[in-house]
Structure formats: C-alpha cells, structure tokens
C-alpha cells in the first residue's frame, strides 16, 4: 500500500469518527433538535453513501 493511500485511509477513518461525534455533541447541547444518537447514525450513513461508491470505483 502506498503512503498516499494509507494517509487517505487514515484521514477518512478519522473523519468517520470526528464528524458524527461533533454532530452528536451539538445535538446533545441543543436537545430540542433531535436525539444525539440519531444524528450520529445519520451522519455516518450519509458519509458512507458518499465514500463507498467512490471506493468501489
């Protein structure tokens, strides 16, 4: 595996952890919006819907 591919893989994995976590935290701080776990799951689903077709190409 090349270094560039490894860096992209690590950064993508980091984004898959940080983005849903940040959105869940925002939902936790503003409870009228939605449930935090639902926001986190929706974020992971949306990110996977974008990344998986690109990765399978």
N, C-alpha and C positions, 0 to 999 in steps of 0.2 A: 504494500500500500504506500502510495507516495505521501510525502509530507503535507502537500496541499490538501489531499483528500482527507487525511487524518485531522487536520486543522478544521476543515469544513464540518466534518463529522462531530468533532468536539463542540464547536460553536453551535451547531444545530441542536445537539443534546442539551447544551446549556440553555438555549432559548426555549426548548420544550419544558424546562423546569422553571425558569425565571418568569416567563410571560404569564402562564396560568397562575403562578404563585402571587404575582403582583396584582393580577385582576381579582383573585380571590381575596386578597388583603383589602383591596379597595371596596369590594362588596361587603366585607366584614365591617369596615369602618362606616359604611352607609347601608344599614340593614334594610332600608325601605326599597332599595333597588332590586335585589334578588338574593337567593341563598348563595353563599360563597362557593360551596362545592359544585353547584350547578354552573356557575360562571367559569370555574376552573375546568370542568369537564367540557364545556362548550368551547373554551379556548384551545384545549388540546385537540378536540375534534376538528376545529377549523384549521389549525396548523397542520394537522395530519392530512386533511383534504387538499392542502396546497403542496406539501412536501412529498407525499407518496407518489403522485403521478410524475413528478419531476425525477424522483429517484428511480422509478421503474423505466424511465425512458432510455 
